[in-house]
């Protein structure tokens, strides 16, 4: 189940605060119950010295993902509300086909969407020549999203020229 806040960020639709809060409590509780327990202490990102997540102003799943990610970082995650996510994603060289609701930058390495820490770590370690890693959309069961994982997740390498290619699946 996608939260109203996630849909807002994903499709860049502006809703007022009252509309979001009307359905917010159950959404946040469901997202927290379904996502925070996925974190494991074995997954960590010890090499990161600077971390920033860019997200829309009303995205509950982005907040949950930020909490998940921060639990695995040796530094605090800076969260920035971005009103022009489209422009930010284009400036970062992220192709529209692999967009999600938020973009995180870890020491210059782009993480697009709800990518698990283990996949981020593998992408940084295994393929240092890529600019980032993406999990398109907002798949159920991924960190920050509620629900059960139903399908195989397809991860894509983001190249410095703005192209992308299949990286791995899980």
C-alpha positions as CSV (number, residue, x, y, z in Angstrom):
1,X,0.0,0.0,0.0
2,X,1.4,3.4,-1.0
3,X,1.0,6.3,1.4
4,X,-0.6,9.6,0.3
5,X,2.7,11.3,1.0
6,X,4.7,8.9,-1.2
7,X,2.3,9.5,-4.1
8,X,2.7,13.2,-3.6
9,X,6.4,13.0,-4.0
10,X,6.5,10.5,-6.7
11,X,4.1,12.4,-9.0
12,X,5.0,15.9,-7.8
13,X,1.4,16.6,-6.8
14,X,0.9,19.3,-4.2
15,X,-1.6,18.5,-1.4
16,X,-2.2,20.7,1.6
17,X,-1.1,19.6,5.0
18,X,-4.6,18.9,6.3
19,X,-5.3,16.4,3.4
20,X,-2.0,14.6,4.2
21,X,-2.7,14.5,7.9
22,X,-6.2,13.2,7.5
23,X,-4.8,9.8,6.3
24,X,-1.4,10.1,7.9
25,X,-1.6,8.4,11.3
26,X,-2.4,4.9,10.0
27,X,0.0,5.3,7.1
28,X,2.9,6.2,9.3
29,X,2.2,3.4,11.8
30,X,1.9,0.9,9.0
31,X,5.1,2.0,7.3
32,X,7.0,1.9,10.6
33,X,5.7,-1.5,11.5
34,X,6.4,-2.9,8.0
35,X,9.8,-1.3,7.4
36,X,11.9,-0.6,10.4
37,X,12.2,-4.2,11.4
38,X,13.9,-4.9,8.1
39,X,17.1,-3.2,9.3
40,X,20.0,-5.5,10.4
41,X,23.0,-4.5,12.4
42,X,25.2,-6.5,10.0
43,X,24.5,-4.0,7.2
44,X,26.5,-0.8,7.6
45,X,28.1,2.0,5.5
46,X,31.3,2.7,7.4
47,X,33.0,4.6,4.5
48,X,30.4,7.4,4.3
49,X,31.4,10.8,5.7
50,X,28.6,12.9,4.3
51,X,25.0,11.9,3.6
52,X,22.1,14.0,2.3
53,X,18.6,12.9,1.4
54,X,16.4,15.1,-0.9
55,X,12.7,14.5,-0.7
56,X,9.3,16.2,-1.2
57,X,7.7,18.1,1.7
58,X,5.0,15.5,2.5
59,X,6.4,12.1,2.0
60,X,6.0,9.7,4.9
61,X,7.9,6.8,3.2
62,X,10.9,9.1,2.6
63,X,11.0,9.9,6.3
64,X,10.9,6.2,7.2
65,X,13.6,5.4,4.7
66,X,15.7,8.2,6.2
67,X,15.4,6.7,9.6
68,X,16.3,3.2,8.2
69,X,19.4,4.7,6.4
70,X,20.6,6.7,9.4
71,X,20.6,3.6,11.5
72,X,23.4,2.3,9.2
73,X,25.5,5.5,8.8
74,X,28.5,6.6,10.8
75,X,27.3,10.2,10.3
76,X,24.0,12.0,10.6
77,X,21.8,12.0,7.6
78,X,20.8,15.5,6.5
79,X,17.3,15.6,5.1
80,X,16.5,18.4,2.7
81,X,13.0,19.3,1.6
82,X,13.2,19.8,-2.2
83,X,10.3,21.4,-4.0
84,X,11.9,20.7,-7.4
85,X,12.8,17.0,-7.3
86,X,12.5,16.8,-11.0
87,X,15.2,19.4,-11.5
88,X,17.4,17.8,-8.8
89,X,17.1,14.4,-10.4
90,X,18.0,15.8,-13.8
91,X,20.9,17.7,-12.4
92,X,22.2,14.5,-10.8
93,X,22.0,12.7,-14.1
94,X,19.2,10.3,-13.0
95,X,17.2,9.0,-16.0
96,X,13.4,9.4,-15.7
97,X,12.8,5.7,-16.2
98,X,14.5,4.9,-12.9
99,X,13.1,7.7,-10.6
100,X,11.7,7.1,-7.2
101,X,10.3,9.5,-4.6
102,X,13.6,10.6,-3.0
103,X,17.3,10.9,-3.9
104,X,20.1,10.4,-1.4
105,X,23.7,11.4,-2.0
106,X,26.4,9.6,0.1
107,X,29.8,11.2,-0.5
108,X,28.8,12.0,-4.1
109,X,27.4,8.5,-4.7
110,X,23.7,8.7,-5.8
111,X,21.1,6.4,-4.2
112,X,17.8,6.7,-6.0
113,X,14.8,5.3,-4.1
114,X,14.3,2.7,-1.4
115,X,17.6,0.8,-1.9
116,X,18.6,-1.6,0.9
117,X,21.9,-0.8,2.7
118,X,23.4,-4.1,1.6
119,X,22.8,-3.2,-2.1
120,X,24.3,0.3,-1.6
121,X,27.4,-1.2,0.0
122,X,27.8,-3.8,-2.8
123,X,27.4,-1.1,-5.4
124,X,30.0,1.1,-3.8
125,X,32.4,-1.8,-3.3
126,X,31.9,-3.7,-6.5
127,X,31.5,-1.0,-9.1
128,X,33.3,2.2,-8.0
129,X,33.1,3.5,-11.6
130,X,29.4,4.1,-11.4
131,X,27.8,7.3,-10.2
132,X,25.0,5.6,-8.2
133,X,22.4,2.9,-7.8
134,X,18.6,3.0,-8.2
135,X,15.6,1.0,-7.3
136,X,12.8,2.5,-9.4
137,X,9.4,3.3,-8.1
138,X,8.3,2.4,-4.6
139,X,8.2,-1.4,-4.4
140,X,6.3,-3.0,-1.5
141,X,8.5,-4.4,1.2
142,X,11.5,-2.3,0.4
143,X,13.1,-0.2,3.2
144,X,10.7,2.7,3.9
145,X,7.7,1.0,2.2
146,X,5.1,-1.0,3.9
147,X,3.7,-4.3,2.7
148,X,5.3,-7.6,1.7
149,X,7.9,-8.0,-1.0
150,X,6.2,-9.7,-3.9
151,X,8.4,-9.3,-6.9
152,X,12.1,-9.4,-7.7
153,X,13.6,-6.0,-7.3
154,X,15.7,-4.8,-10.2
155,X,18.6,-2.4,-9.3
156,X,20.2,-0.2,-11.9
157,X,23.6,1.4,-12.1
158,X,23.6,5.1,-12.8
159,X,26.4,6.1,-15.1
160,X,28.1,9.6,-15.1
161,X,26.8,10.2,-18.7
162,X,23.1,9.9,-17.5
163,X,22.6,6.4,-18.9
164,X,21.7,3.4,-16.7
165,X,22.1,-0.3,-16.9
166,X,21.0,-3.4,-15.0
167,X,23.2,-3.8,-11.9
168,X,21.7,-6.6,-9.8
169,X,18.4,-8.1,-8.6
170,X,17.1,-9.3,-5.3
